[in-house]
Amino acid sequence: MNFLHADIGSAKDNFKSPVHNWYKFTAGFSHKFVDEIITKENLKNRKNSQIFDPFAGCGTTLVSSQKAGINAVGNEGQEFMYDVIRAKLNWKITDNEFEEILTYISQYLVKGYKKFDFKTDTHELLKSLYEKKTLITLYLIRNAILSLSSNKYKLFFKLALSQTLHKVCIHPIAVPYISRNKTLENTGDPWQIFEVSARKMLSDAKLYTKNKKTSKIHLHDSRFLNKSIEDDECNLCITSPPYLNNLDYGEVSKVHTHFFEITDNWNDITTKVRKKLVTGSTTHYNQSDFNLENFSKSDFFLDNKNIGESLLRTTASIKTISKERLGKKSFDLLTLFYFQDMYHVLKEIRRVVRSRGKAYLILGDSAPYGVYVPTTDILGQISKNIGFKDYEIHKIRARGTKWKTLKYRHSLELTENVLILK
């Protein structure tokens, strides 16, 4: 694993890579990780090679696989990100159809501006993030795109518009929050930025028009069996699960999901986004959702008794410290929910990956309220209990150091790692 470097677990490399940079999601991981494993495992010279990604995210594994001509299949639970991936995998975009549709959208924009009802046809959140004229333009472009008959081009231009949303906001849209304490003075013309983004995507797509479509994506939650993927269908898994106590993906994506009318409020984000994700944040559940008796009778606990009992001791310590600090977040329950969810994901990975296959997972350890949780090692232990033969851990970098100035920040060194399941 000599190709590992400090940024392999970040999306920095993707920002400069065609197609990968069609949607810049900073919580992703480097496409070079996938590229190197494809080479290391000699997949191009092995018959019937196929890669599985249970957390497809913004499509890094699937795009890299398709660039290399390797079959790949993935699950993604978020509807918006599912559409992002579908757009990223469609490279058969022609100049003539592109120009015709771009002209149609521009004409729609001119005709629709005076008829647009700003008060009723825009979301309240978005009104606080964009200048009025900018927001009207964005909505009209959206309406024109959604009226297209071709789903392929609808997804393509929708993704170009998604990029535009970030670039013309008066407040920086960062991961995971909107930086309302900062205001951008020159946000640019939304139509020009949309057109530039679309033409850049067209230029990138031309680089790969000869490539066959080898990757496919399912709108599916990997905690549950996906009947569209056969047992032993893949010989490799490359993914990066949500980290314990990391991003609230509902918060990250709400600008887009509100804009494209997937969600309208916090309740929608909870039911339509968070409930379809591995529990990685305290915003993903209600404390009343947890019942110790039910947890002790769950498949996770019964299959992993030693781990389960150890986690109960760890989470008891977390809860005690939280009371001492008057902490309001239930990191103790989060930890239990997280490993229970990941147990089900690991079972699905084991079902899909062939007996002689491997799974490569990028993930990080955590220390809620200063109590160290060796996430990587615990998941390795769980994997052995459900049928994997063994596991290895390779450290990528130390993490969490940027929070040292916080008053109650622990002094433990956390790590980001690659977990290899054999």
CORBELJO-V429679 format. One record per helix or strand of 2 or more residues. SS is the DSSP state (hx for helix, st for strand). FROM is the first residue (numbers start at 1). TO is the last residue. Records with the same first field share a line. If there is no record, write none. Layout:
SS->FROM-TO  FROM-TO
This chain:
hx->12-16  20-22  31-40  43-45  60-68  79-88  95-112  118-121  124-127  132-146  151-167  190-206  249-259  266-276  282-284  287-289  292-296  299-303  305-324  331-352  368-370  375-385  401-403
st->50-53  71-76  172-173  178-179  215-219  234-239  353-364  391-399  414-421
